[in-house]
Every structure is written in structure tokens, then in C-alpha cells.
Amino acid sequence: MVRRSLVLVIVIASSLAEFAQASYPLEHREWEVSLFAGHSFSSKFQFPTPVHGSDQEVSRTVGLQYAAGPELGVRVTQNVNDLWSADLEDSFTNQDLRFTNISPTIQGLSLTQYIRRFSYNVSYMNEW
């Protein structure tokens, strides 16, 4: 009984997704707007760095750490016809950035970086 119910739920859920693939007249599908959100993970890096002009050390290992941060964005797509489309995407994120062991007098430096990205794409869609 449970197995039949599970199969029935899967069939119904799959058929609901079919409506997203239905063909609508061109005037109803010319523009699409998509919102998206994501999250980046923190990461740490170590870079061996040569030191010039110092009598005490020849090289130093400088650390770089990106903190985790959210990303938000919007994409607007214009379906020009059945084969061509163009989309404009705008996304924004911020991540804290920390440098360590930069110099003997500056052991750490924390910064906040904001990244905003625009992109414009033209696509040709061919049915094989």
C-alpha cells in the first residue's frame, strides 16, 4: 500500500512539472524574470611570499581567508523568438576578507569586499 502511494505521489508531482514545459503563445512568454540566492563558503589560503629589502627574513607565508557570504541576484530574459533570447543578470555579494602575516608590524588586516556583477548574454537555442 505504501509503495503504491509513493508511486502515485511521484507520478502526480512529475505531471505538475509538465506545466512548466507547456507551449504558450509568444506574447505570454516574451519576458521572464528570475530571482536567485546563494551562499559562498569560507576558504583559507597560504601563499609563500618573497621579502625584498629586509635583513631579517627572505620569505614569509601570507594568509588569506574569505569568510562565508550571501549572494543575491536577478535575471531578466527576453525571448526574442523561438530560437533567440537575451538576458541581463545582476548579482551582489559581500564577503569579509582577512590577510594575516603581511609584515612584522601588520600581523592582520580585515576588509569587507562587495562584489557586484553585471552580465549580458545572447543565446541561440537549436532543437536537435
N, CA, C and O atoms as a DFTB+ gen file, in Angstrom:
512 C
 N C O
     1  1       0.829      -1.196       0.000
     2  2       0.000       0.000       0.000
     3  2       0.869       1.253       0.000
     4  3       0.605       2.201      -0.739
     5  1       1.913       1.249       0.841
     6  2       2.807       2.409       0.916
     7  2       3.537       2.588      -0.408
     8  3       3.760       3.711      -0.860
     9  1       3.903       1.482      -1.016
    10  2       4.633       1.555      -2.282
    11  2       3.756       2.152      -3.381
    12  3       4.230       2.973      -4.166
    13  1       2.505       1.757      -3.448
    14  2       1.593       2.308      -4.445
    15  2       1.356       3.796      -4.197
    16  3       1.290       4.583      -5.142
    17  1       1.230       4.174      -2.946
    18  2       1.020       5.591      -2.620
    19  2       2.231       6.421      -3.028
    20  3       2.082       7.526      -3.550
    21  1       3.432       5.888      -2.790
    22  2       4.656       6.594      -3.165
    23  2       4.739       6.762      -4.684
    24  3       5.119       7.828      -5.169
    25  1       4.390       5.728      -5.425
    26  2       4.405       5.805      -6.879
    27  2       3.378       6.837      -7.359
    28  3       3.652       7.612      -8.276
    29  1       2.208       6.843      -6.743
    30  2       1.172       7.803      -7.106
    31  2       1.623       9.240      -6.837
    32  3       1.367      10.124      -7.654
    33  1       2.280       9.484      -5.718
    34  2       2.789      10.821      -5.391
    35  2       3.850      11.253      -6.403
    36  3       3.860      12.407      -6.831
    37  1       4.731      10.348      -6.783
    38  2       5.775      10.670      -7.760
    39  2       5.165      10.990      -9.119
    40  3       5.612      11.925      -9.784
    41  1       4.161      10.240      -9.544
    42  2       3.512      10.491     -10.829
    43  2       2.810      11.835     -10.825
    44  3       2.908      12.584     -11.797
    45  1       2.105      12.155      -9.751
    46  2       1.407      13.440      -9.672
    47  2       2.405      14.593      -9.648
    48  3       2.210      15.590     -10.343
    49  1       3.473      14.472      -8.857
    50  2       4.477      15.532      -8.787
    51  2       5.163      15.720     -10.136
    52  3       5.465      16.852     -10.516
    53  1       5.413      14.645     -10.862
    54  2       6.050      14.752     -12.171
    55  2       5.123      15.396     -13.186
    56  3       5.578      16.151     -14.045
    57  1       3.845      15.115     -13.103
    58  2       2.920      15.704     -14.070
    59  2       2.722      17.190     -13.807
    60  3       2.442      17.940     -14.742
    61  1       2.862      17.638     -12.554
    62  2       2.759      19.059     -12.262
    63  2       3.923      19.825     -12.879
    64  3       3.752      20.976     -13.279
    65  1       5.079      19.224     -12.964
    66  2       6.238      19.880     -13.571
    67  2       6.060      20.021     -15.082
    68  3       6.728      20.844     -15.709
    69  1       5.185      19.241     -15.658
    70  2       4.937      19.305     -17.099
    71  2       4.379      20.658     -17.513
    72  3       4.644      21.108     -18.628
    73  1       3.615      21.320     -16.650
    74  2       3.036      22.614     -16.999
    75  2       4.111      23.662     -17.272
    76  3       3.880      24.588     -18.049
    77  1       5.262      23.534     -16.655
    78  2       6.343      24.486     -16.918
    79  2       6.882      24.320     -18.338
    80  3       7.464      25.256     -18.886
    81  1       6.700      23.157     -18.934
    82  2       7.196      22.904     -20.281
    83  2       6.113      23.109     -21.341
    84  3       6.377      22.932     -22.530
    85  1       4.918      23.475     -20.933
    86  2       3.823      23.645     -21.884
    87  2       4.118      24.810     -22.820
    88  3       4.780      25.773     -22.435
    89  1       3.627      24.719     -24.041
    90  2       3.847      25.758     -25.026
    91  2       2.761      26.821     -24.897
    92  3       1.569      26.528     -24.993
    93  1       3.188      28.040     -24.682
    94  2       2.272      29.170     -24.581
    95  2       2.484      30.063     -25.791
    96  3       3.556      30.038     -26.396
    97  1       1.474      30.857     -26.156
    98  2       1.671      31.802     -27.260
    99  2       2.835      32.744     -26.960
   100  3       3.122      33.034     -25.799
   101  1       3.501      33.217     -28.006
   102  2       4.712      34.021     -27.859
   103  2       4.485      35.273     -27.030
   104  3       5.384      35.685     -26.297
   105  1       3.299      35.900     -27.122
   106  2       3.076      37.131     -26.372
   107  2       3.059      36.885     -24.857
   108  3       3.212      37.831     -24.085
   109  1       2.877      35.641     -24.423
   110  2       2.851      35.352     -22.993
   111  2       4.189      34.842     -22.464
   112  3       4.339      34.625     -21.262
   113  1       5.137      34.655     -23.335
   114  2       6.428      34.140     -22.855
   115  2       7.607      34.945     -23.383
   116  3       8.720      34.428     -23.472
   117  1       7.374      36.196     -23.730
   118  2       8.461      37.017     -24.251
   119  2       9.431      37.411     -23.142
   120  3      10.640      37.431     -23.375
   121  1       8.947      37.723     -21.955
   122  2       9.798      38.169     -20.850
   123  2       9.744      37.178     -19.704
   124  3       8.679      36.659     -19.369
   125  1      10.897      36.920     -19.104
   126  2      10.982      36.076     -17.918
   127  2      11.841      36.798     -16.887
   128  3      12.830      37.442     -17.236
   129  1      11.464      36.689     -15.629
   130  2      12.244      37.275     -14.534
   131  2      12.545      36.156     -13.542
   132  3      11.643      35.431     -13.122
   133  1      13.807      36.021     -13.172
   134  2      14.230      35.001     -12.216
   135  2      14.991      35.664     -11.080
   136  3      15.870      36.494     -11.313
   137  1      14.659      35.303      -9.879
   138  2      15.420      35.728      -8.702
   139  2      16.226      34.540      -8.220
   140  3      15.750      33.406      -8.278
   141  1      17.426      34.778      -7.751
   142  2      18.225      33.678      -7.221
   143  2      19.001      34.141      -6.006
   144  3      19.284      35.327      -5.834
   145  1      19.333      33.188      -5.180
   146  2      20.107      33.445      -3.969
   147  2      21.067      32.281      -3.769
   148  3      20.784      31.148      -4.158
   149  1      22.188      32.575      -3.165
   150  2      23.182      31.539      -2.906
   151  2      24.042      31.923      -1.726
   152  3      23.843      32.968      -1.107
   153  1      24.982      31.083      -1.426
   154  2      25.857      31.320      -0.290
   155  2      27.236      30.764      -0.625
   156  3      27.356      29.637      -1.104
   157  1      28.262      31.544      -0.375
   158  2      29.623      31.068      -0.609
   159  2      30.190      30.510       0.690
   160  3      29.761      30.883       1.782
   161  1      31.132      29.638       0.557
   162  2      31.754      29.017       1.716
   163  2      33.065      29.710       2.033
   164  3      33.700      30.293       1.154
   165  1      33.459      29.645       3.278
   166  2      34.730      30.255       3.648
   167  2      35.874      29.377       3.150
   168  3      35.737      28.159       3.030
   169  1      36.986      30.012       2.868
   170  2      38.167      29.272       2.420
   171  2      39.420      29.989       2.893
   172  3      39.448      31.211       3.040
   173  1      40.442      29.202       3.123
   174  2      41.720      29.725       3.604
   175  2      42.814      29.340       2.619
   176  3      42.826      28.239       2.069
   177  1      43.730      30.276       2.414
   178  2      44.860      30.044       1.520
   179  2      46.134      30.506       2.210
   180  3      46.106      31.413       3.041
   181  1      47.246      29.878       1.862
   182  2      48.570      30.261       2.335
   183  2      49.454      30.469       1.120
   184  3      49.540      29.608       0.244
   185  1      50.119      31.638       1.074
   186  2      50.967      31.968      -0.064
   187  2      52.389      32.246       0.399
   188  3      52.608      33.189       1.160
   189  1      53.363      31.453      -0.039
   190  2      54.755      31.788       0.244
   191  2      55.129      33.043      -0.545
   192  3      54.992      33.074      -1.768
   193  1      55.593      34.059       0.144
   194  2      55.842      35.360      -0.467
   195  2      57.284      35.785      -0.227
   196  3      57.728      35.800       0.921
   197  1      58.035      36.133      -1.282
   198  2      59.402      36.614      -1.068
   199  2      59.383      38.008      -0.439
   200  3      58.495      38.814      -0.715
   201  1      60.374      38.277       0.407
   202  2      60.505      39.579       1.077
   203  2      61.767      40.240       0.553
   204  3      62.856      39.672       0.632
   205  1      61.616      41.434       0.020
   206  2      62.755      42.182      -0.511
   207  2      63.061      43.352       0.407
   208  3      62.146      43.965       0.956
   209  1      64.338      43.670       0.579
   210  2      64.743      44.824       1.374
   211  2      64.761      44.579       2.872
   212  3      64.747      45.536       3.646
   213  1      64.792      43.332       3.301
   214  2      64.835      43.019       4.729
   215  2      66.070      42.180       5.018
   216  3      66.395      41.254       4.274
   217  1      66.753      42.515       6.109
   218  2      67.924      41.730       6.515
   219  2      67.526      40.549       7.378
   220  3      68.324      39.629       7.558
   221  1      66.296      40.549       7.926
   222  2      65.895      39.523       8.888
   223  2      65.230      38.310       8.244
   224  3      65.335      37.201       8.769
   225  1      64.548      38.502       7.117
   226  2      63.850      37.353       6.518
   227  2      63.893      37.455       4.991
   228  3      63.945      38.540       4.412
   229  1      63.869      36.289       4.377
   230  2      63.911      36.205       2.925
   231  2      62.512      35.948       2.357
   232  3      62.176      36.427       1.274
   233  1      61.708      35.195       3.093
   234  2      60.339      34.919       2.646
   235  2      59.418      34.829       3.857
   236  3      59.862      34.676       4.995
   237  1      58.142      34.926       3.577
   238  2      57.114      34.879       4.626
   239  2      55.889      34.208       4.023
   240  3      55.654      34.316       2.820
   241  1      55.116      33.525       4.836
   242  2      53.872      32.919       4.383
   243  2      52.713      33.836       4.761
   244  3      52.411      34.032       5.938
   245  1      52.080      34.388       3.745
   246  2      50.952      35.300       3.948
   247  2      49.663      34.504       3.833
   248  3      49.478      33.725       2.898
   249  1      48.778      34.709       4.796
   250  2      47.499      34.009       4.792
   251  2      46.386      34.866       4.229
   252  3      46.398      36.089       4.372
   253  1      45.431      34.227       3.595
   254  2      44.266      34.899       3.030
   255  2      43.047      34.051       3.376
   256  3      43.017      32.851       3.101
   257  1      42.045      34.681       3.979
   258  2      40.847      33.953       4.352
   259  2      39.608      34.720       3.877
   260  3      39.415      35.890       4.206
   261  1      38.778      34.023       3.096
   262  2      37.483      34.556       2.690
   263  2      36.443      34.029       3.666
   264  3      36.413      32.830       3.945
   265  1      35.598      34.892       4.184
   266  2      34.504      34.457       5.041
   267  2      33.322      34.047       4.168
   268  3      33.236      34.426       3.000
   269  1      32.432      33.285       4.740
   270  2      31.215      32.900       4.029
   271  2      30.334      34.132       3.843
   272  3      30.308      35.020       4.696
   273  1      29.623      34.180       2.738
   274  2      28.767      35.334       2.480
   275  2      27.620      34.992       1.559
   276  3      27.709      34.042       0.781
   277  1      26.538      35.755       1.636
   278  2      25.377      35.502       0.778
   279  2      25.530      36.149      -0.594
   280  3      26.296      37.097      -0.761
   281  1      24.792      35.626      -1.575
   282  2      24.724      36.233      -2.899
   283  2      23.258      36.317      -3.306
   284  3      22.503      35.358      -3.145
   285  1      22.868      37.455      -3.827
   286  2      21.513      37.686      -4.304
   287  2      21.576      38.203      -5.730
   288  3      22.514      38.910      -6.098
   289  1      20.589      37.856      -6.524
   290  2      20.619      38.347      -7.890
   291  2      19.274      38.258      -8.582
   292  3      18.332      37.636      -8.091
   293  1      19.219      38.892      -9.723
   294  2      18.027      38.880     -10.567
   295  2      18.471      38.714     -12.013
   296  3      19.505      39.239     -12.425
   297  1      17.679      37.981     -12.767
   298  2      17.956      37.770     -14.191
   299  2      16.678      38.087     -14.960
   300  3      15.602      37.593     -14.623
   301  1      16.803      38.907     -15.985
   302  2      15.678      39.251     -16.853
   303  2      16.015      38.721     -18.244
   304  3      17.062      39.038     -18.808
   305  1      15.110      37.911     -18.784
   306  2      15.328      37.296     -20.091
   307  2      14.248      37.739     -21.055
   308  3      13.066      37.766     -20.711
   309  1      14.656      38.086     -22.258
   310  2      13.713      38.383     -23.321
   311  2      13.850      37.304     -24.379
   312  3      14.910      37.151     -24.986
   313  1      12.780      36.560     -24.596
   314  2      12.745      35.566     -25.656
   315  2      12.327      36.280     -26.933
   316  3      11.153      36.599     -27.124
   317  1      13.293      36.526     -27.797
   318  2      13.043      37.314     -28.999
   319  2      12.132      36.555     -29.961
   320  3      11.177      37.118     -30.496
   321  1      12.431      35.287     -30.173
   322  2      11.572      34.405     -30.969
   323  2      11.829      32.984     -30.482
   324  3      12.342      32.801     -29.378
   325  1      11.490      31.992     -31.265
   326  2      11.657      30.609     -30.812
   327  2      13.115      30.171     -30.750
   328  3      13.421      29.152     -30.130
   329  1      14.023      30.917     -31.380
   330  2      15.422      30.491     -31.441
   331  2      16.383      31.416     -30.691
   332  3      17.450      30.963     -30.278
   333  1      16.050      32.670     -30.505
   334  2      16.968      33.635     -29.914
   335  2      16.427      34.190     -28.608
   336  3      15.223      34.391     -28.450
   337  1      17.339      34.436     -27.673
   338  2      16.970      35.106     -26.420
   339  2      18.159      35.933     -25.939
   340  3      19.303      35.694     -26.327
   341  1      17.862      36.897     -25.098
   342  2      18.903      37.737     -24.499
   343  2      18.567      37.889     -23.024
   344  3      17.402      38.045     -22.656
   345  1      19.590      37.844     -22.184
   346  2      19.310      38.027     -20.760
   347  2      20.330      38.956     -20.121
   348  3      21.497      39.001     -20.508
   349  1      19.855      39.683     -19.143
   350  2      20.660      40.610     -18.345
   351  2      20.625      40.110     -16.912
   352  3      19.551      39.880     -16.356
   353  1      21.780      39.944     -16.323
   354  2      21.868      39.417     -14.959
   355  2      22.625      40.397     -14.083
   356  3      23.642      40.953     -14.497
   357  1      22.131      40.609     -12.880
   358  2      22.763      41.484     -11.898
   359  2      22.821      40.721     -10.586
   360  3      21.792      40.260     -10.090
   361  1      24.001      40.584     -10.023
   362  2      24.131      39.889      -8.739
   363  2      25.013      40.699      -7.801
   364  3      25.851      41.489      -8.238
   365  1      24.813      40.491      -6.522
   366  2      25.514      41.239      -5.484
   367  2      25.890      40.282      -4.361
   368  3      25.098      39.427      -3.964
   369  1      27.099      40.438      -3.862
   370  2      27.542      39.638      -2.720
   371  2      28.514      40.456      -1.876
   372  3      29.134      41.401      -2.364
   373  1      28.636      40.093      -0.641
   374  2      29.694      40.676       0.186
   375  2      30.367      39.555       0.959
   376  3      29.719      38.612       1.413
   377  1      31.670      39.676       1.097
   378  2      32.471      38.697       1.814
   379  2      33.531      39.436       2.595
   380  3      34.196      40.330       2.071
   381  1      33.685      39.060       3.844
   382  2      34.784      39.610       4.628
   383  2      36.076      38.917       4.201
   384  3      36.093      37.723       3.901
   385  1      37.127      39.677       4.184
   386  2      38.426      39.203       3.726
   387  2      39.456      39.520       4.795
   388  3      39.482      40.633       5.320
   389  1      40.305      38.556       5.123
   390  2      41.320      38.767       6.157
   391  2      42.676      38.288       5.660
   392  3      42.832      37.147       5.224
   393  1      43.661      39.194       5.739
   394  2      45.050      38.869       5.441
   395  2      45.784      38.688       6.762
   396  3      45.533      39.428       7.713
   397  1      46.680      37.722       6.836
   398  2      47.488      37.512       8.036
   399  2      48.968      37.463       7.659
   400  3      49.337      37.060       6.555
   401  1      49.791      37.880       8.600
   402  2      51.244      37.829       8.459
   403  2      51.735      38.639       7.256
   404  3      52.566      38.169       6.479
   405  1      51.215      39.851       7.111
   406  2      51.609      40.698       5.985
   407  2      53.014      41.250       6.190
   408  3      53.837      41.214       5.275
   409  1      53.289      41.754       7.372
   410  2      54.613      42.286       7.696
   411  2      54.820      42.133       9.206
   412  3      53.881      41.795       9.926
   413  1      56.040      42.380       9.691
   414  2      56.248      42.290      11.136
   415  2      55.415      43.303      11.927
   416  3      55.055      43.045      13.075
   417  1      55.112      44.436      11.329
   418  2      54.322      45.441      12.044
   419  2      52.824      45.288      11.811
   420  3      52.030      45.727      12.643
   421  1      52.419      44.672      10.691
   422  2      50.999      44.446      10.394
   423  2      50.765      42.939      10.358
   424  3      51.031      42.283       9.352
   425  1      50.267      42.404      11.460
   426  2      50.033      40.963      11.526
   427  2      48.715      40.552      10.886
   428  3      48.585      39.429      10.400
   429  1      47.747      41.445      10.882
   430  2      46.453      41.103      10.294
   431  2      45.778      42.328       9.714
   432  3      45.954      43.440      10.211
   433  1      45.008      42.123       8.666
   434  2      44.259      43.197       8.028
   435  2      42.912      42.623       7.613
   436  3      42.850      41.676       6.829
   437  1      41.833      43.197       8.139
   438  2      40.484      42.737       7.806
   439  2      39.793      43.767       6.920
   440  3      39.831      44.968       7.187
   441  1      39.178      43.280       5.885
   442  2      38.473      44.128       4.928
   443  2      37.106      43.519       4.631
   444  3      36.897      42.317       4.793
   445  1      36.191      44.360       4.200
   446  2      34.917      43.884       3.681
   447  2      34.880      44.231       2.213
   448  3      35.078      45.385       1.834
   449  1      34.627      43.235       1.385
   450  2      34.560      43.485      -0.046
   451  2      33.141      43.234      -0.538
   452  3      32.486      42.269      -0.143
   453  1      32.692      44.113      -1.399
   454  2      31.386      43.987      -2.027
   455  2      31.613      43.740      -3.508
   456  3      32.371      44.460      -4.157
   457  1      30.962      42.733      -4.030
   458  2      31.132      42.377      -5.434
   459  2      29.775      42.491      -6.119
   460  3      28.798      41.871      -5.699
   461  1      29.731      43.286      -7.171
   462  2      28.524      43.417      -7.961
   463  2      28.882      43.032      -9.381
   464  3      29.865      43.523      -9.937
   465  1      28.091      42.158      -9.965
   466  2      28.409      41.636     -11.284
   467  2      27.218      41.826     -12.224
   468  3      26.092      41.445     -11.906
   469  1      27.484      42.413     -13.367
   470  2      26.504      42.540     -14.439
   471  2      26.951      41.654     -15.592
   472  3      28.139      41.578     -15.904
   473  1      26.015      41.000     -16.205
   474  2      26.352      40.259     -17.420
   475  2      25.179      40.332     -18.390
   476  3      24.019      40.409     -17.986
   477  1      25.505      40.307     -19.664
   478  2      24.509      40.334     -20.729
   479  2      24.859      39.210     -21.687
   480  3      25.988      39.128     -22.170
   481  1      23.899      38.348     -21.961
   482  2      24.143      37.195     -22.822
   483  2      23.107      37.127     -23.920
   484  3      21.939      37.456     -23.713
   485  1      23.541      36.700     -25.080
   486  2      22.654      36.404     -26.200
   487  2      22.765      34.921     -26.468
   488  3      23.869      34.386     -26.567
   489  1      21.633      34.253     -26.588
   490  2      21.627      32.792     -26.760
   491  2      20.876      32.396     -28.016
   492  3      19.858      32.990     -28.371
   493  1      21.402      31.385     -28.674
   494  2      20.738      30.746     -29.805
   495  2      20.373      29.342     -29.362
   496  3      21.239      28.568     -28.953
   497  1      19.089      29.011     -29.444
   498  2      18.617      27.714     -28.976
   499  2      18.186      26.875     -30.181
   500  3      17.261      27.247     -30.903
   501  1      18.843      25.774     -30.387
   502  2      18.569      24.922     -31.527
   503  2      17.999      23.606     -31.032
   504  3      18.509      23.024     -30.076
   505  1      16.956      23.141     -31.671
   506  2      16.385      21.838     -31.328
   507  2      17.003      20.779     -32.227
   508  3      16.904      20.865     -33.451
   509  1      17.627      19.800     -31.639
   510  2      18.262      18.735     -32.416
   511  2      17.333      17.579     -32.574
   512  3      17.690      16.581     -33.201
